[in-house]
Amino acid sequence: MEVKNRLKELRARSNLTQKDLSEKVGVTRQTIVSLEKGTYVPSLLLAMNISEVFQEPIEKIFYKGDGK
């Protein structure tokens, strides 16, 4: 099963660069790139930190893909 996310959309809406977001949540820019590409599934703590930045519930940012 795949985990999808709305990071790129939320970043754009908040006028944040990948670097800005990475600094706010304490990871590298490359981690944000991997999250946006869907090649990295965040830890619960990272998902919580991202949720706080965008003031959105985790499930509104990260969701299960359809598996196709």
N, C-alpha and C positions, 0 to 999 in steps of 0.2 A: 504494500500500500504506500502511496505517495503522499507527502505532506506539501501542500501548496500554501502560498501566502500572498498578501497584498502589500508587501513592504515597498516595492517600487512606487506604487500608487500613493501610499501614505507619505512616503518621503517627498514626492513631488508636491503633494498638497501642502506639506509643511515647509517647503522650500529648504530641505536639508540635502546635503550631498551625502554620498556613501561615507565619506570621511567624517562628516559631522555626526552622523548616526553612530558610527563605530566608536567615536570618542564618548558619546553620551552613554553608551551601554557597555563600554569597557572591552571591546574586541578590536581586531584588526579590520581594516577596510576590506581585505580579502574575504573575511568571514561574511561580511555583509553582501559582497558580490556572490559568494557561494549560496547564501540564503536566497537571494533574489533569483538565482538560476535554478534553485530547487535541488542543488547537489549536496546540501547540508541541512540536516534537521537540528534545530536548536535545542539546547538543554532547557529544562523547565525554567531555570533561573534566567537564562538569556531571554526566553520568551516573555517572562514576567517583566524584565527590564525594558524590553521593546514595547510591551503593553503600556507601561508607565509613561514612556516618552510620548506615545501617540494618544494616551488617555482613551484607549479602546480595550475592551475585553480581549483576552488572548484568542478566544474562539472567533472573534471578528477579524483577526489578523492571520491566524494559521488555521487551516482546515484540511481534512482528508480529501485526497484526490479520488477520482472515480475508478482508479486502477486500470484504466484502458491504455 
